[in-house]
């Protein structure tokens, strides 16, 4: 009877792990921990938040203070930063669109992000979800520089997210000389998605522990 109770407990614990684990690992990247308290920007370090980040072109964090010190207000740089810090796709690849991406060593479920055009109205941005070098998801959204836009994606079990600004839209009339196809990204929401094999291994370990305890007491395993 006790052995059957141990099996029941193991199954219940495994079920709790399956249900609760994603919520435990829920993450929102708002980059506020980078705020230095003064006007500043810089390249995002590879490994920030446990992720790999695009280094060419560079993933650049930028504070609203840094933007305002040059008298730039109500632009995509200004509107796209919530709080103090946002992430900017800085460099433009010659002959192609700028690219911003991040990658995880463990699978994630990518839910949403705030995306604002740097200085264009009606800019198309294609967001892709990859796993092991295979494209699984692709969704194109339309954004502009005059307000913050929040988009939902719901890309499940991927390891890489890519942001690819396109060529659509026109220069912001308030900043006609700014024609860059760059974007500001903030509030990236995702959870870690544990591998099914890891959950099965945990369940097997709990069952094995119950068997070990029974053998330790010198009692043979009971069969239903």
Secondary structure as UniProt FT lines:
FT   HELIX           2..24
FT   STRAND          27..29
FT   HELIX           32..34
FT   STRAND          41..43
FT   TURN            46..47
FT   HELIX           48..50
FT   STRAND          52..53
FT   TURN            56..57
FT   STRAND          58..63
FT   HELIX           64..68
FT   TURN            69..71
FT   HELIX           76..79
FT   TURN            83..84
FT   STRAND          85..89
FT   TURN            94..95
FT   STRAND          99..117
FT   STRAND          120..131
FT   TURN            132..133
FT   STRAND          134..144
FT   STRAND          150..165
FT   STRAND          170..171
FT   HELIX           173..175
FT   TURN            176..177
FT   STRAND          183..192
FT   HELIX           196..216
FT   TURN            217..218
//
